[in-house]
Amino acid sequence: MPRVAVAQFSGNVDWRENIAAVRRLARRAAEAGADMVCFHEVASTIYPAFTNDPEFFRLAESEDGPSVTEARNIAREAGLSVVYPFFEREGDHYYNSAVVFGRDGERLTKYRKNTIPSGLGRLVGTSGSEEYYFAPGDLGFPVVQTDLGVKLGLNICYDRNLPEPARCAALNGAELLCVPVTSTQRARSRWEMLLCARAVENVMYVAAPNRVGVDRGGAPEFYFGESLIINPRGEIVAHASATEEDVVWADLDLDLLESQRKNWIFFTDRRPDEYAAIRR
């Protein structure tokens, strides 16, 4: 059975510190026999959106930037597939992105966060906004066949609050959905509920790494960690620390995935011709 890990650490404005954590945790995942490791949202840096500060745009990088290049090298060194979320700059545009590398460091796919929350300040009581930093994703919901024997799709953080992003990934063939997250205690009450719902309604595995602790050089917010892996029955099969840097893993039972999709015929029973309201 393929083994997937989720990893969490505290961010830093110095990308070298973040990459050191990525390397450290990737090695731990590899030593545990993992085939893939997924890191939390914007793992390349701090989470910037608690304040609208033009200085933070300097933390963005291109897809061939220094931290992304090192993440590619780490995948190759550790012999792991790596999901590496980063603050992306492409020309004059900025995105909340995640790139996927294969075990040999080959770039497999990239996803840009599709759903950028409006009114973040109202939701969490700050003056910042994701809309200030990130444009909405323009790459759709790509799905890639991995050498783990499962097809991988991605959502990022706020995407999980809506059913459509996960469903789009599932309709594109995803059997494993990686959902990198940065969430504070304000979202804790909905943490398992929403992710388990995405797993059940789409009959797929969900791997959700969440940032932990307080970013160094960022807002004095505490991120609660508790990175999760959930099986297609909505059962939590791996659960990380609420306070510490951590990596946890789970084996993906592909027989369970196949049997659940045969027994829970949600896709067969869909009536897309009746769902016009969704397109509004």
Salt bridges, closest charged atoms under 4 A:
ASP14 OD1 - ARG16 NH1 3.46
ASP35 OD1 - ARG103 NH2 3.10
GLU41 OE2 - LYS113 NZ 3.00
GLU55 OE1 - ARG58 NE 3.86
GLU63 OE2 - ARG107 NE 2.44
GLU63 OE1 - LYS110 NZ 2.75
GLU70 OE1 - ARG23 NH2 2.97
GLU77 OE1 - ARG23 NE 3.24
GLU88 OE2 - LYS110 NZ 2.63
GLU88 OE1 - ARG112 NE 2.93
GLU90 OE1 - ARG112 NH2 3.27
GLU130 OE1 - LYS113 NZ 2.93
ASP138 OD1 - ARG112 NH1 2.82
ASP147 OD2 - ARG103 NE 2.88
GLU192 OE1 - ARG188 NH1 2.75
GLU201 OE2 - ARG198 NE 2.49
ASP215 OD1 - ARG211 NH1 2.99
GLU221 OE1 - ARG186 NH1 3.10
GLU226 OE1 - ARG188 NH2 2.88
GLU226 OE1 - HIS239 NE2 2.74
GLU235 OE1 - ARG233 NE 3.30
GLU245 OE1 - ARG24 NH2 2.92
ASP246 OD1 - ARG28 NH2 3.71
ASP251 OD1 - ARG3 NE 2.65
GLU258 OE2 - LYS262 NZ 3.37
GLU274 OE2 - ARG271 NH2 3.71
